[in-house]
Amino acid sequence: MQLIDQLLQASANLFKHLGEIPKGEDRDEYIDIINNMLDKRGTIIEDLMKEGFHFDEQNRIHRTLLELDNGIKERLSAIMSAVKQDMANLQKSKKSEEQYFNPYSNVRVMDGMYYDKKN
């Protein structure tokens, strides 16, 4: 199998895998699979570049690869924004939980004693 066909197959598999974003605990495994697929795809691209690959707009396979690459980028950015949103929500919930358990933690008051000088 040629490298261009391997790249097309790897890109199509990655695009298909990025179709659904799981919630909760399944997301860790999902992201690991994405990383492995991206690594595999990256090595194929490096091998293609070593062979002197040049993009040709007239070639149907090259256009398909370009469309898949754009779709992969869009889906990866959607996944990244979902993860960022979850992280922001987690930080917000941690802060509100801390505020609930210690509501006076942000109050800066200098406590002192008052001495009256009566003899």
Stockholm file with secondary structure:
# STOCKHOLM 1.0

chainA/1-119         MQLIDQLLQASANLFKHLGEIPKGEDRDEYIDIINNMLDKRGTIIEDLMKEGFHFDEQNRIHRTLLELDNGIKERLSAIMSAVKQDMANLQKSKKSEEQYFNPYSNVRVMDGMYYDKKN
#=GR chainA/1-119 SS CCHHHHHHHHHHHHHHHTTCCCCTTHHHHHHHHHHHHHHHHHHHHHHHHHHTCCCCTTCHHHHHHHHHHHHHHHHHHHHHHHHHHHHHHHHHHHHHHHHHHCTTTTCCCCCCCCCCCCC
#=GC SS_cons         CCHHHHHHHHHHHHHHHTTCCCCTTHHHHHHHHHHHHHHHHHHHHHHHHHHTCCCCTTCHHHHHHHHHHHHHHHHHHHHHHHHHHHHHHHHHHHHHHHHHHCTTTTCCCCCCCCCCCCC
//
